[in-house]
Amino acid sequence: MSERSEQQPDPIDPFEEIIAAETDRDPDLAVIEAGSRTLRAQGGAPQSEVPSRPTDPEVDKALREVEADLATRWGETKLEPSVQRIAALMDVLGEPQRSYPSIHITGTNGKTSTARMVEALLGAFELRTGRYTSPHVQSITERISLDGAPISAERFVETYQDIKPYVEMVDGSQEYRLSFFEVLTGMAYAAFADAPVDVAVVEVGMGGSWDATNVIDGDVAVITPIDLDHTDRLGSTPAEIAVEKSGIIKQDATVILAQQPVDAAQVMLKKAVEVDATVAREGLEFGVVSRQVAVGGQMLTLRGLGGEYPEVYLPLHGPYQAHNAAVALAAVEAFFGVGSQRPEPLDGETVRKAFASVSSPGRLEVVRRSPTVVLDAAHNPAGALATAEAVGEAFDFSRLIGVVGASGDKNVRGVLEAFEPIFAEVVITQNSSHRAMDADELAAIAVEVFGDERVQVEPRLPDALEAAITLAEEEGEFAGAGVLVTGSVITVGEARLLLGKG
């Protein structure tokens, strides 16, 4: 299945006209914005693939022991909303997170892709980077990266062993032991200090205010689009969720605000006023000027805080990735002081080289041809809608088969409804996680959305992949059918392994 050929760019319209056509945002928030400072301009190495298991049996054994040790702690879905434990760990470790500046990223969707783009840009400007993201696609070591690559299994084990005595010390002094995510966060901050890095790029795990990552004071706070997810913990409206996520906005920071629902934007801008933070808003101070579908990705013109950056090739699909790119560019410009300390933009050739190197495993990632199999980790309705739009734009599938395995705590009906228009048939399955929704339970919802004749159930993921590929092949080798595996990062990671990636 071939992607669409690169199109000839249309004449570039004025920035304001294009932004008006691209966004539903209401910019008329004058009362709040009057109190905030608005950031306006005056006047890497290629990403590595997802790591596989260590080939050295001794290293693999040591890594498995660490993974087993971490698994005895609260998982990422069980938490007590407080930064008390992680703050205590940072204290006994000597506050490693304060030894480098940081860019802190929260939001509902797009955090990991944006973090990878920020990392690529910083690396291209010869800064040593540390990146902390979650969850992982295949290997736990993916979560902690140095210089654009996941740390080695050996270094991961060494970092854990280094901080383990301090973790146990904190465990003994707190009401609850440190959680899985809190220990990993401590490991990341310690590894970054030990490297040492010039800048850390840190993705929030969940929320903001009480997230374990929030013991840093990010010089730049990035808010990707907010939508409904984790509503049992964060709130039932974008505004309520924004209250929690705005907790990463610190005194005198620069806030890079992606397009948001108006009520969420109001919350963010109010918080910026309270802490005297500088704000740059997508669609006003920066944004996507133009985009054309290209072979393997898209060609962009981005408006940054210091000017325009034309002919930026991004090897990722979908309008949402273009917006992530605009956000990432603005974040790095803000980090370098573009629009405040310096009026000139970043070097355009370096920016183009950085974006051309970006990868985002498990985000509309093609892992097989004939038939084409695409993996995407969409796990909430907003993410699924964005993926469905991007698939329609980037691929000329004559017929698309879905493979869906989801977690039980997600709005699976909303995800299925988002994909219903583009899936000819759907194969329902489940991944190996204890959080996975039972395949029969998920199938019952799928039948309500798709109808019985379009739903097939294969509880084992290998069987589901085989069934979907068989359905796609029914049209013949050159007919243009494809398979999209989605619904969960875990499902995508396991499918990635089964299909020979890593």
C-alpha positions, 0 to 999 in steps of 0.5 A, a space after each residue: 500500500 503506497 502513501 500518497 505522492 507529494 503534492 505541489 505546495 499551494 501559494 501560502 495565504 496570510 498566516 492569520 487567514 490560515 490559522 482562522 481556517 485551521 482552528 476552532 479556538 475563540 481568541 477573545 479571552 481579553 479579560 484574562 489575557 490583559 493580565 498576562 505577558 504575551 510572548 512575541 518576537 521582536 522584529 540532532 542526531 537521528 532517533 533510535 529505534 525501540 530497544 529489544 531485550 538485551 542479548 547478554 543473558 546476564 544483563 537480561 536477567 538483571 533487567 528482569 530482576 529490576 522489572 520484577 522488583 518494580 512490579 511489586 509497587 503500585 502500578 501507574 493506575 493506582 496512586 495517592 495524589 501527592 508529591 510528598 514521597 517523590 519530594 522526599 526521594 529527591 531530598 535524600 538524593 541531593 535534589 538531582 532535578 535542580 542540576 539542569 534546566 527543563 522543559 515540562 510537557 503535559 496535556 491529553 494527547 501528543 505529549 510523547 511525540 512533542 517530547 521527541 521533537 523537542 529532544 531532536 531540536 535541542 540535540 541538533 543545536 548541540 545540547 545534551 538532552 535527557 528525555 523522560 516519557 511514558 508509557 513505554 511501547 516495548 522496553 521499560 528502558 525507553 522511558 529514560 533517554 540520553 542524547 536521543 536514545 534510550 539508556 542501555 539495559 546495563 545503565 538502567 540496572 545500574 541507576 536502579 541499584 544506585 538509588 535503591 537504598 534511598 528508595 528503601 529509606 523513603 519507603 520506611 518513612 512514608 505512609 505508602 511506599 514509592 510507586 512504580 512511576 515515582 521510582 522511575 521518575 527518581 531514576 530518570 532525574 538521577 540519570 540526567 544529573 549523572 550524565 550530566 545533561 544540558 536540558 531535560 525534556 520531561 513528560 507528565 505521567 498523569 495530570 500535573 499538580 500532583 504528578 511525580 514529575 512535578 518536583 521540577 520547575 520547568 523553564 518552559 511549560 508545554 500544554 498539548 491539547 486537553 481533552 477527556 481522559 482519566 476523568 475519574 481522577 482529573 475531572 469530567 470537563 476540559 476546564 476541570 482537567 486543565 486545573 490539574 494540568 496547569 500545576 506545571 506552570 511555575 513562577 516566571 516560566 514560559 508557557 507554550 499553549 497548544 490549541 485548547 477548548 476555550 474553558 481549558 484555555 481560560 484556566 491556563 491563562 488565569 494560572 499564568 497571570 497568577 505566577 507571572 508566566 509568559 504565554 505563547 498561544 498556538 494560532 496567535 503567537 505561533 502555529 502551522 502556516 501551511 502543510 502538504 502531504 508528502 511521501 512518508 510524512 508531510 511538508 510544513 511551513 511553521 510560524 515560530 516566535 521569531 519568524 517563519 520556517 519554510 520547507 520543514 519535512 516531518 516524517 510523521 503523518 497527520 494534521 495533529 503531528 504538524 501541530 505538535 511540531 509547531 508546539 515543539 518548535 515554539 518550546 525550543 525557541 522559548 528555551 533559547 530566548 527567542 521572542 524575549 532575549 533575542 529577536 532572531 529566529 533559530 537557524 532554519 537549516 538546523 531546524 529542518 535537519 532536526 525535524 527530518 530525523 524525528 520518529 515516534 514509534 507506535 504513532 501511525 507507524 508502518 511495520 509491514 507491507 503487502 498488506 500494509 500494517 499500521 500501528 497507532 497507540 490511540 486510546 481515547 476518543 480524541 486521539 482516535 478521531 485524530 488517527 482516523 483523520 490522519 489515516 484517511 489523509 496519508 493512506 489510500 486504503 481501499 479497505 481497512 481492517 481494525 485490530 482493537 485491544 483496549 484497557 478496561 479503564 478507557 472510554 472504549 465506546 468513544 474510541 470504537 465510534 471514532 474508528 467506525 467510519 474508516 474500519 470495514 471490519 474490526 477484529 477485537 482482541 486483548 493484550 497481556 496486561 492485567 488492565 486489558 478489557 476482556 475481549 468478549 466484553 469489548 466485542 459486545 460494545 463493538 457489535 453495538 457500534 459496528 453491527 454483528 457482521 463487521 465484528 470478529 473476536 480473537 482473544 489472543 493478539 497473534 490470532 487477531 493479527 493473523 485474522 486481520 491480515 487474512 481479511 486484508 489479503 482477501 482483496 488480493 495482493 494489489 487491491 490496497 487493503 490495510 490493517 490498523 492496530 490500535 486501542 492501547 500502547 500495550 496492544 501496539 507494543 506487543 503487536 510490534 514485537 509479534 511483527 518483528 520490530 524489536 
